[in-house]
Amino acid sequence: MMDACLTGRAHYLDISNEISVLQAAQSRHHKAKENDVSIIPGVRTHVSASACPGGRFHYGGSDCQTGFHPTARERYLSWLLGPQAPSYDSVSTRRREKMKAQNQTVSTRVAELPKLAMKELWSLWDQYFPRRPSHHNRSYVEGRVAYKIQEEAFGGIKPEVRQQLLRIGESKSRMKVRKTSDIRIVPGTVFMREFDNREHRITTFVPLHFKKRGIKKVIVGPEGVDELVAINPSVFAISPIQDPTLLKALALAHYWGKQIDDGVVTDAGEIARREQMDVTRVREILRLVIIDPQTASAIFEGRQPRTLSLEFLVRKSLPLDWELQRQRVAENGG
């Protein structure tokens, strides 16, 4: 009957609690798992063997209702299930304990950062970044190192979200490394592109220009030709559910942080000069680069608490620990 149920992909229940039936069910565990079929013998009693949906074979029950002595019951289950069959509860408990221990270890490392000598802090910095910033601001160094430690343990912002933030930051920044917006194409230039396993070529016969018109780049023909051909927009559009002020500041923080990491600028002072902003305000916005990925993603997607403001984030000294950051945002921004 069990074999017929497995063949027909039908679930099987049996009121019998005989050892031979339990053994027969146990021997078909792997096939039941492959076919996503539940095999449940012994349903008349509280000691039941089952291949539950998903194919996990487990036994449950209460000693007082089964008549098994606890030691005898453990020997019976060990014989029936084998030594490598931990229960779901024990596995999930161990996983939770492991995650808790990991969280405590990471939190301890982050909490120790303000107590480290600058030499030790730089040593940690060198493990995560290719170069040191020219201006030595301890608070900035602590924040970036703390972020990297937690990112290494728990994961960071999704790459696609980070790329979008960098794009928005570049579009809003006055200090971006500007590429020429006036590209001249001489006659005879050949444009090549492969599409659908075919190579397509376009040869120019007249001089052309690539120029910027607002948020678009356009192709401008020779003098006397007024028609403009638009190409892909270069600026990310902010949706109505996003907070434009928060999103812009977060994007600028990530963009500025990358410019410092890449050696394009030396410190907040140079950013302030090139952005024509007050240096204090630049430092306040730069702090947003250490916001935990969960909160940063919520701001990007417009899911942050409606009462969360930019001033709250920049005026309050955010903790280095991500969990503490989320608690503060929930308590004061929600």
Phi, psi and omega in degrees: 000317178300316181297321179296320178295320179295317180295318181272003181055046177246143179288151186235127173237142181221129181281350182288142175242028179287147182302319182298324179290318178298319179295321179296320179293318181296323182290342180258015184303308186294321179293323177296321179295317179297322183270359181058047181242139176268127174244113187232092173273168175069029182288347179287335182246177179269357172259102185235145174252131185216146166257099187283167178308128187103348171088009181279126184264118183217163181235142178218169178152177181238132184303319185293337181266341183262339182086357178285136166290141184308317181294317179296321180298317179297319179296320180297312180293323178297319179293319186284317185268337183089165185287341186255046180229068179292148180288160179300319181298317182292323179294313181293326177296315179296323179295317179296319179295321179295317179295321179296318179295321178296316178300318180295320180295313180295316179300322178295317179298317180294318181294335181279345185303314180297342182270349183284149171291155183300326179297317179292324179294319177295325178298319176293319179304315183296339178286336187247338186235146183287336181212159178268145175293148182293324180264123186271093176253110186300318181299318179295316181297316179300314182298316181291320179294317179300319179299315182295322179299314181287325177297321179296324183276319190245351184094153184247202178296144177301138183306321182292326177291317179298318179297320178294320178298318179296322178295315179296316179301318180296320182290332182268349185270146175268349186257010182298151177289108188278131172265151182301133181265001181239090181259124183262131179250121183275155177303142181096352177293135182250124174261129181237140175209140178261130180214132178055045178061021176232144179265128180248137181232141173231127179250129181277143178244351179229155177293138180232159175231142166261120179228162179264132175233096184066239182264005182245154169257138183230157174262124182251127181278191180297166179302140181096348177256114186270342186291133178249134179256114184279142172243186191306135174298150183254004184240133178288132180275133179272127182281161183298333184278350180273148176274108186298326181291312178297315183295318179298315180296316179298318180294317178297321180300315179292322180293313179297319179300320179293322179296322177292315180299323182277356180079012179290320175233161185267321186197184181296329179297317179291322177300315181299319180294318183283333178271350184058049180234164175289136185296327178297319179293322178298317179296321179297315181291323179301333179298335182294347181292342181263005179297139184297150185303326181296314179291320179298317179294322178297319178295317181297322183268357180079024182256005181291159177307139185300332183268001178288124184242160176297320182297323177298318183288323185271332182278330179270139177282106182290139176297156177285329183285128183299319182297318178293325176300313182296323178297317181294319178297318180294321184283320188252341182256351184254000000 
